[in-house]
Amino acid sequence: MVSPDSQSMRVRVQDRVLTVTNLDKVLYPEAGFTKGQVIDYYLRIAPVLLPHIAGRPLTLKRYPNGVLGEYFYEKHAPAHRPDWVPTARIDSPSSAKASKTVLYVVAGDLPTLIWLANLAGLELHTPMWRVPHVGEPDRLMFDLDPGPPATIVECCQVAMLLRPLLEESGLRPLAKTSGGKGLQLTAAVAGHTSEQASELARGLAEQLEREHPRLVVSRMTKVLRPGKVLIDWSQNNAKKTTVAPYSLRAMNQPTVSTPVTWDEVSGCQHADDLIFTSDTVLDRVTSLGDLHSPLLDAATVSFEE
C-alpha cells in the first residue's frame, strides 16, 4: 500500500523501482482524495483492471492539479517515460485528413499502470481493438448517455430493451456504469471490422429510437436529447476510445466505471443507485469478483448481420 501522507518515495513494483511524487496532493478536493490514494487504488484494483486494458493503446485523461483544475488528453507516450514502458506505433488520422503515427503506451503490466497513476492519469481510455489488430474489434460497445432530466434510471430502461436484441444476434452483453451519469453495454465479438460493428450498433440504436421515440435517440443533435437516452453507437469507430472498466473518473468524488449485474440494472430506481466510488468498488471485487470476466473468458463470437 502507498501511504498518502508521503510527499515522495521510491517504491518497488514487481521488478521495477519507481519514484512516486506529491503523494499528499489532493486531487479530489470534495472528498479529500489524494494522489497517494489514487495510486493505491490502481495498485489494489490492478488484478481485475489490467486484463481489460492489456494490449490496447491507452489514451490518458490527466489532471495534474486535480479534478477542479485543467486537464488534457494524452495519446502520445511521454518522452520522459522509462525505457521499460511498453509502447506501440499506430497510424492515426490528423486534422489534415492524412495519417500520422502516434506512439501509444500499452499498459498491460502493473509497473506501467502505477507509473501512469503517478502522472495523475486519472482516467484510462481504450479502443475496442487490441494491438496489432487495428480496426478489428473484439468488443462491441453501446454508450447510453442521458439528456437531463433523464438519468441513469432511464439508461437502465434502455439497456433492458437493448439486451434481448443483442442476445438475438448471438451476443452476450454486459453492463457497467460510465462512472458518471451513464451506462455502457459491452459484448465480445470477432470476425468483423469496426465499420461493420458501428453499422450493427447504429441499426439497433435506430430501431429502438423508432420503437421508443419518447425514450431513445440515436443522433447526437442536442435539441433532440433532453429527457431521452442517447445510444451512442459511434464508440465502435476504430479511432474512438471508451473509459476502461475499473478506471477512475474525474468527478467530485472518486467514482469508478463499474461493472454491474443485470439485476442491478433492472432494479435501478434512483439516480444514485449505481454510483460507486473507489472504496466500494474494491469491496465489490472482493465479494463479487470481476463481473466483466466473461469478456475475457468466453470465446468471441461473430454477430449475425
C-alpha beads as a LAMMPS data file, in Angstrom:
LAMMPS data file: protein, C-alpha beads

305 atoms
304 bonds

1 atom types
1 bond types

-500.0 500.0 xlo xhi
-500.0 500.0 ylo yhi
-500.0 500.0 zlo zhi

Masses

1 110.0

Atoms # bond

1 1 1 0.000 0.000 0.000
2 1 1 1.208 3.520 -0.846
3 1 1 0.959 5.963 2.039
4 1 1 -0.981 9.095 1.009
5 1 1 0.890 11.095 3.657
6 1 1 4.293 10.814 1.990
7 1 1 5.487 13.625 -0.293
8 1 1 7.534 11.290 -2.460
9 1 1 9.123 7.903 -2.166
10 1 1 10.854 5.140 -4.056
11 1 1 8.729 2.038 -4.406
12 1 1 9.356 -1.372 -5.884
13 1 1 6.555 -2.592 -8.116
14 1 1 7.297 -6.149 -9.140
15 1 1 10.710 -5.974 -10.806
16 1 1 10.744 -2.194 -11.291
17 1 1 11.669 0.668 -8.953
18 1 1 9.620 3.842 -9.393
19 1 1 9.679 7.261 -7.799
20 1 1 6.191 8.416 -6.887
21 1 1 5.781 12.089 -6.027
22 1 1 3.409 14.600 -4.437
23 1 1 1.515 11.814 -2.740
24 1 1 -0.282 14.155 -0.346
25 1 1 -1.572 16.390 -3.148
26 1 1 -5.372 16.429 -3.076
27 1 1 -6.785 15.551 -6.499
28 1 1 -10.448 15.240 -5.459
29 1 1 -10.980 18.261 -3.158
30 1 1 -14.574 17.477 -2.161
31 1 1 -13.541 14.018 -0.982
32 1 1 -10.050 14.953 0.225
33 1 1 -8.781 12.135 -2.010
34 1 1 -5.061 12.407 -2.625
35 1 1 -2.693 11.340 -5.346
36 1 1 -1.337 8.714 -2.987
37 1 1 -4.842 7.273 -2.679
38 1 1 -5.217 7.294 -6.473
39 1 1 -2.016 5.274 -6.800
40 1 1 -3.089 2.950 -4.010
41 1 1 -6.460 2.350 -5.706
42 1 1 -4.827 1.426 -9.001
43 1 1 -2.366 -0.807 -7.200
44 1 1 -5.183 -2.720 -5.495
45 1 1 -7.603 -2.876 -8.450
46 1 1 -4.893 -3.900 -10.924
47 1 1 -5.615 -7.672 -10.877
48 1 1 -9.041 -7.099 -12.426
49 1 1 -8.298 -3.921 -14.378
50 1 1 -5.150 -4.949 -16.241
51 1 1 -6.658 -7.833 -18.250
52 1 1 -9.207 -5.407 -19.715
53 1 1 -6.612 -2.905 -20.968
54 1 1 -3.808 -5.333 -21.848
55 1 1 -2.767 -4.976 -25.477
56 1 1 -4.863 -1.847 -26.017
57 1 1 -3.348 1.577 -26.788
58 1 1 -4.124 3.963 -23.969
59 1 1 -5.420 7.493 -24.091
60 1 1 -4.925 9.160 -20.720
61 1 1 -7.027 11.934 -19.274
62 1 1 -4.602 13.698 -16.957
63 1 1 -5.452 16.066 -14.100
64 1 1 -2.107 17.311 -12.710
65 1 1 -3.873 19.853 -10.491
66 1 1 -6.847 17.731 -9.555
67 1 1 -10.348 17.333 -10.923
68 1 1 -11.149 21.030 -10.499
69 1 1 -8.092 22.094 -12.477
70 1 1 -7.249 21.993 -16.139
71 1 1 -6.918 18.593 -17.774
72 1 1 -5.659 17.241 -21.063
73 1 1 -5.888 14.079 -23.110
74 1 1 -2.590 12.387 -23.820
75 1 1 -2.219 9.862 -26.623
76 1 1 1.496 10.214 -27.298
77 1 1 3.700 8.322 -24.852
78 1 1 5.596 10.926 -22.789
79 1 1 9.187 11.423 -23.904
80 1 1 10.352 11.091 -20.275
81 1 1 8.899 7.590 -19.898
82 1 1 11.158 4.819 -18.580
83 1 1 12.558 2.581 -21.295
84 1 1 10.598 -0.396 -19.920
85 1 1 7.174 1.171 -20.564
86 1 1 5.600 -0.807 -23.450
87 1 1 4.558 1.220 -26.484
88 1 1 3.111 0.700 -29.953
89 1 1 3.261 2.895 -33.069
90 1 1 -0.163 3.202 -34.662
91 1 1 -1.413 5.268 -37.574
92 1 1 -3.923 7.886 -36.507
93 1 1 -5.802 10.499 -38.558
94 1 1 -4.594 14.081 -38.412
95 1 1 -6.597 17.258 -38.870
96 1 1 -5.309 17.382 -42.432
97 1 1 -7.052 14.060 -43.128
98 1 1 -3.710 12.364 -43.557
99 1 1 -2.280 9.624 -41.412
100 1 1 0.306 10.236 -38.792
101 1 1 1.971 7.807 -36.460
102 1 1 1.242 8.025 -32.745
103 1 1 3.400 6.235 -30.197
104 1 1 0.918 4.957 -27.609
105 1 1 1.526 3.475 -24.195
106 1 1 0.180 -0.084 -23.981
107 1 1 -0.266 -0.783 -20.280
108 1 1 -0.614 -4.462 -19.611
109 1 1 1.623 -4.633 -16.545
110 1 1 1.477 -3.297 -13.015
111 1 1 4.623 -1.081 -13.045
112 1 1 3.347 0.787 -16.104
113 1 1 -0.091 1.258 -14.524
114 1 1 1.428 2.750 -11.369
115 1 1 3.754 4.945 -13.414
116 1 1 0.694 6.310 -15.261
117 1 1 -1.180 6.874 -11.999
118 1 1 1.796 8.895 -10.743
119 1 1 1.311 11.175 -13.766
120 1 1 -2.200 11.917 -12.439
121 1 1 -3.597 9.913 -15.327
122 1 1 -6.900 9.521 -13.521
123 1 1 -8.873 8.168 -16.475
124 1 1 -7.831 5.318 -18.769
125 1 1 -9.490 5.143 -22.194
126 1 1 -9.063 2.356 -24.753
127 1 1 -10.414 1.391 -28.198
128 1 1 -12.453 -1.717 -28.951
129 1 1 -9.463 -3.496 -30.536
130 1 1 -6.058 -4.723 -29.446
131 1 1 -2.629 -4.182 -30.980
132 1 1 -1.811 -5.099 -33.731
133 1 1 -5.401 -5.667 -34.895
134 1 1 -6.270 -2.047 -35.637
135 1 1 -9.866 -1.770 -36.777
136 1 1 -10.638 -5.413 -35.943
137 1 1 -12.733 -5.108 -32.770
138 1 1 -13.075 -7.782 -30.131
139 1 1 -15.671 -5.677 -28.329
140 1 1 -18.985 -4.110 -29.326
141 1 1 -19.893 -1.004 -27.309
142 1 1 -23.088 0.952 -26.623
143 1 1 -22.683 4.132 -24.585
144 1 1 -26.019 5.162 -23.058
145 1 1 -25.951 8.868 -22.228
146 1 1 -28.965 10.535 -20.557
147 1 1 -30.097 14.002 -21.540
148 1 1 -31.351 15.833 -18.433
149 1 1 -33.753 15.469 -16.760
150 1 1 -33.227 11.821 -17.710
151 1 1 -30.728 9.962 -15.513
152 1 1 -29.091 6.575 -15.290
153 1 1 -32.547 5.219 -14.378
154 1 1 -33.678 5.809 -17.969
155 1 1 -30.344 4.432 -19.211
156 1 1 -31.121 1.198 -17.390
157 1 1 -34.552 1.067 -19.017
158 1 1 -32.918 1.381 -22.446
159 1 1 -30.334 -1.252 -21.518
160 1 1 -33.113 -3.706 -20.718
161 1 1 -34.594 -3.050 -24.175
162 1 1 -31.245 -3.413 -25.905
163 1 1 -30.165 -6.594 -24.137
164 1 1 -32.576 -9.023 -25.869
165 1 1 -31.785 -7.543 -29.286
166 1 1 -28.096 -8.274 -28.750
167 1 1 -28.834 -11.746 -27.446
168 1 1 -30.885 -12.438 -30.563
169 1 1 -27.728 -11.665 -32.556
170 1 1 -25.832 -14.308 -30.579
171 1 1 -24.084 -11.826 -28.309
172 1 1 -23.790 -11.752 -24.516
173 1 1 -23.911 -8.106 -23.384
174 1 1 -22.569 -6.988 -20.019
175 1 1 -23.222 -3.678 -18.297
176 1 1 -21.052 -1.183 -16.468
177 1 1 -21.541 2.344 -15.254
178 1 1 -19.665 5.077 -17.052
179 1 1 -18.541 6.360 -13.672
180 1 1 -20.502 9.499 -14.449
181 1 1 -24.188 9.755 -15.312
182 1 1 -24.490 6.995 -17.911
183 1 1 -24.359 3.274 -18.549
184 1 1 -22.390 1.224 -21.076
185 1 1 -23.078 -2.179 -22.611
186 1 1 -20.246 -4.308 -23.993
187 1 1 -20.210 -7.658 -25.779
188 1 1 -17.340 -9.769 -27.076
189 1 1 -17.251 -10.074 -30.871
190 1 1 -14.956 -11.311 -33.619
191 1 1 -14.666 -11.514 -37.366
192 1 1 -15.858 -8.024 -38.295
193 1 1 -14.395 -4.609 -38.963
194 1 1 -15.016 -1.525 -36.857
195 1 1 -17.205 -0.205 -39.686
196 1 1 -19.382 -3.322 -39.567
197 1 1 -19.604 -3.157 -35.768
198 1 1 -20.614 0.500 -35.990
199 1 1 -23.308 -0.301 -38.527
200 1 1 -24.738 -3.063 -36.342
201 1 1 -24.781 -0.747 -33.323
202 1 1 -26.301 2.067 -35.369
203 1 1 -29.032 -0.200 -36.709
204 1 1 -30.047 -1.321 -33.233
205 1 1 -29.973 2.244 -31.904
206 1 1 -32.171 3.443 -34.755
207 1 1 -34.561 0.503 -34.244
208 1 1 -35.041 1.405 -30.573
209 1 1 -35.475 5.061 -31.486
210 1 1 -38.307 4.113 -33.855
211 1 1 -39.924 1.814 -31.299
212 1 1 -39.456 4.103 -28.267
213 1 1 -39.226 7.681 -29.611
214 1 1 -40.012 9.277 -26.255
215 1 1 -37.163 7.457 -24.536
216 1 1 -34.411 6.844 -27.098
217 1 1 -32.443 8.962 -29.547
218 1 1 -29.709 7.684 -31.851
219 1 1 -28.486 11.053 -33.115
220 1 1 -26.104 13.474 -31.417
221 1 1 -28.220 16.543 -32.223
222 1 1 -28.513 18.408 -28.928
223 1 1 -32.068 19.648 -29.405
224 1 1 -33.250 16.029 -29.668
225 1 1 -31.663 14.837 -26.438
226 1 1 -33.420 16.449 -23.419
227 1 1 -35.264 13.812 -21.406
228 1 1 -34.059 10.985 -23.639
229 1 1 -31.203 8.491 -23.674
230 1 1 -28.682 8.799 -26.487
231 1 1 -27.466 5.402 -27.670
232 1 1 -24.000 6.426 -28.801
233 1 1 -23.137 3.724 -31.320
234 1 1 -20.176 5.713 -32.680
235 1 1 -17.921 4.445 -29.873
236 1 1 -17.246 1.468 -32.156
237 1 1 -15.314 3.673 -34.571
238 1 1 -11.729 2.376 -34.723
239 1 1 -10.406 5.839 -33.829
240 1 1 -12.570 6.307 -30.747
241 1 1 -11.963 5.234 -27.167
242 1 1 -14.131 4.459 -24.153
243 1 1 -13.300 4.572 -20.470
244 1 1 -11.945 1.217 -19.300
245 1 1 -13.653 -0.965 -16.685
246 1 1 -12.463 -0.027 -13.181
247 1 1 -10.978 3.290 -14.309
248 1 1 -11.447 6.251 -12.003
249 1 1 -13.452 9.189 -13.321
250 1 1 -12.775 12.852 -12.735
251 1 1 -15.953 13.701 -10.818
252 1 1 -16.428 15.435 -7.461
253 1 1 -15.959 12.059 -5.803
254 1 1 -13.512 9.339 -6.948
255 1 1 -16.172 7.424 -8.840
256 1 1 -15.298 4.390 -10.950
257 1 1 -16.581 2.899 -14.195
258 1 1 -18.027 -0.166 -12.503
259 1 1 -19.309 -3.495 -13.882
260 1 1 -22.819 -4.193 -12.606
261 1 1 -25.177 -7.159 -12.684
262 1 1 -28.328 -7.276 -14.800
263 1 1 -30.323 -7.497 -11.570
264 1 1 -28.805 -4.168 -10.540
265 1 1 -29.677 -2.698 -13.931
266 1 1 -33.275 -3.895 -13.852
267 1 1 -33.671 -2.785 -10.237
268 1 1 -32.300 0.744 -10.632
269 1 1 -34.895 3.188 -9.292
270 1 1 -32.872 6.279 -8.349
271 1 1 -30.070 8.266 -9.962
272 1 1 -27.666 7.399 -7.152
273 1 1 -28.398 3.654 -7.116
274 1 1 -25.449 2.878 -9.380
275 1 1 -22.811 5.312 -8.163
276 1 1 -19.684 3.559 -6.929
277 1 1 -16.503 5.094 -5.537
278 1 1 -13.057 3.551 -5.281
279 1 1 -13.618 2.030 -1.827
280 1 1 -16.959 0.446 -2.708
281 1 1 -15.561 -0.940 -5.956
282 1 1 -12.689 -2.623 -4.133
283 1 1 -15.224 -4.153 -1.745
284 1 1 -17.399 -5.281 -4.681
285 1 1 -14.489 -7.012 -6.372
286 1 1 -13.655 -8.797 -3.130
287 1 1 -17.205 -10.143 -2.823
288 1 1 -18.316 -10.421 -6.464
289 1 1 -15.089 -10.828 -8.406
290 1 1 -14.780 -9.309 -11.865
291 1 1 -18.298 -9.109 -13.300
292 1 1 -16.758 -8.394 -16.707
293 1 1 -14.595 -11.533 -16.691
294 1 1 -16.880 -13.232 -19.276
295 1 1 -15.472 -10.744 -21.785
296 1 1 -12.062 -12.278 -21.125
297 1 1 -13.037 -15.904 -20.605
298 1 1 -15.644 -16.507 -23.297
299 1 1 -14.688 -17.130 -26.894
300 1 1 -15.612 -14.170 -29.035
301 1 1 -18.457 -14.716 -31.496
302 1 1 -19.458 -13.324 -34.854
303 1 1 -22.690 -11.384 -34.701
304 1 1 -25.482 -12.038 -37.143
305 1 1 -25.994 -9.292 -39.702

Bonds

1 1 1 2
2 1 2 3
3 1 3 4
4 1 4 5
5 1 5 6
6 1 6 7
7 1 7 8
8 1 8 9
9 1 9 10
10 1 10 11
11 1 11 12
12 1 12 13
13 1 13 14
14 1 14 15
15 1 15 16
16 1 16 17
17 1 17 18
18 1 18 19
19 1 19 20
20 1 20 21
21 1 21 22
22 1 22 23
23 1 23 24
24 1 24 25
25 1 25 26
26 1 26 27
27 1 27 28
28 1 28 29
29 1 29 30
30 1 30 31
31 1 31 32
32 1 32 33
33 1 33 34
34 1 34 35
35 1 35 36
36 1 36 37
37 1 37 38
38 1 38 39
39 1 39 40
40 1 40 41
41 1 41 42
42 1 42 43
43 1 43 44
44 1 44 45
45 1 45 46
46 1 46 47
47 1 47 48
48 1 48 49
49 1 49 50
50 1 50 51
51 1 51 52
52 1 52 53
53 1 53 54
54 1 54 55
55 1 55 56
56 1 56 57
57 1 57 58
58 1 58 59
59 1 59 60
60 1 60 61
61 1 61 62
62 1 62 63
63 1 63 64
64 1 64 65
65 1 65 66
66 1 66 67
67 1 67 68
68 1 68 69
69 1 69 70
70 1 70 71
71 1 71 72
72 1 72 73
73 1 73 74
74 1 74 75
75 1 75 76
76 1 76 77
77 1 77 78
78 1 78 79
79 1 79 80
80 1 80 81
81 1 81 82
82 1 82 83
83 1 83 84
84 1 84 85
85 1 85 86
86 1 86 87
87 1 87 88
88 1 88 89
89 1 89 90
90 1 90 91
91 1 91 92
92 1 92 93
93 1 93 94
94 1 94 95
95 1 95 96
96 1 96 97
97 1 97 98
98 1 98 99
99 1 99 100
100 1 100 101
101 1 101 102
102 1 102 103
103 1 103 104
104 1 104 105
105 1 105 106
106 1 106 107
107 1 107 108
108 1 108 109
109 1 109 110
110 1 110 111
111 1 111 112
112 1 112 113
113 1 113 114
114 1 114 115
115 1 115 116
116 1 116 117
117 1 117 118
118 1 118 119
119 1 119 120
120 1 120 121
121 1 121 122
122 1 122 123
123 1 123 124
124 1 124 125
125 1 125 126
126 1 126 127
127 1 127 128
128 1 128 129
129 1 129 130
130 1 130 131
131 1 131 132
132 1 132 133
133 1 133 134
134 1 134 135
135 1 135 136
136 1 136 137
137 1 137 138
138 1 138 139
139 1 139 140
140 1 140 141
141 1 141 142
142 1 142 143
143 1 143 144
144 1 144 145
145 1 145 146
146 1 146 147
147 1 147 148
148 1 148 149
149 1 149 150
150 1 150 151
151 1 151 152
152 1 152 153
153 1 153 154
154 1 154 155
155 1 155 156
156 1 156 157
157 1 157 158
158 1 158 159
159 1 159 160
160 1 160 161
161 1 161 162
162 1 162 163
163 1 163 164
164 1 164 165
165 1 165 166
166 1 166 167
167 1 167 168
168 1 168 169
169 1 169 170
170 1 170 171
171 1 171 172
172 1 172 173
173 1 173 174
174 1 174 175
175 1 175 176
176 1 176 177
177 1 177 178
178 1 178 179
179 1 179 180
180 1 180 181
181 1 181 182
182 1 182 183
183 1 183 184
184 1 184 185
185 1 185 186
186 1 186 187
187 1 187 188
188 1 188 189
189 1 189 190
190 1 190 191
191 1 191 192
192 1 192 193
193 1 193 194
194 1 194 195
195 1 195 196
196 1 196 197
197 1 197 198
198 1 198 199
199 1 199 200
200 1 200 201
201 1 201 202
202 1 202 203
203 1 203 204
204 1 204 205
205 1 205 206
206 1 206 207
207 1 207 208
208 1 208 209
209 1 209 210
210 1 210 211
211 1 211 212
212 1 212 213
213 1 213 214
214 1 214 215
215 1 215 216
216 1 216 217
217 1 217 218
218 1 218 219
219 1 219 220
220 1 220 221
221 1 221 222
222 1 222 223
223 1 223 224
224 1 224 225
225 1 225 226
226 1 226 227
227 1 227 228
228 1 228 229
229 1 229 230
230 1 230 231
231 1 231 232
232 1 232 233
233 1 233 234
234 1 234 235
235 1 235 236
236 1 236 237
237 1 237 238
238 1 238 239
239 1 239 240
240 1 240 241
241 1 241 242
242 1 242 243
243 1 243 244
244 1 244 245
245 1 245 246
246 1 246 247
247 1 247 248
248 1 248 249
249 1 249 250
250 1 250 251
251 1 251 252
252 1 252 253
253 1 253 254
254 1 254 255
255 1 255 256
256 1 256 257
257 1 257 258
258 1 258 259
259 1 259 260
260 1 260 261
261 1 261 262
262 1 262 263
263 1 263 264
264 1 264 265
265 1 265 266
266 1 266 267
267 1 267 268
268 1 268 269
269 1 269 270
270 1 270 271
271 1 271 272
272 1 272 273
273 1 273 274
274 1 274 275
275 1 275 276
276 1 276 277
277 1 277 278
278 1 278 279
279 1 279 280
280 1 280 281
281 1 281 282
282 1 282 283
283 1 283 284
284 1 284 285
285 1 285 286
286 1 286 287
287 1 287 288
288 1 288 289
289 1 289 290
290 1 290 291
291 1 291 292
292 1 292 293
293 1 293 294
294 1 294 295
295 1 295 296
296 1 296 297
297 1 297 298
298 1 298 299
299 1 299 300
300 1 300 301
301 1 301 302
302 1 302 303
303 1 303 304
304 1 304 305
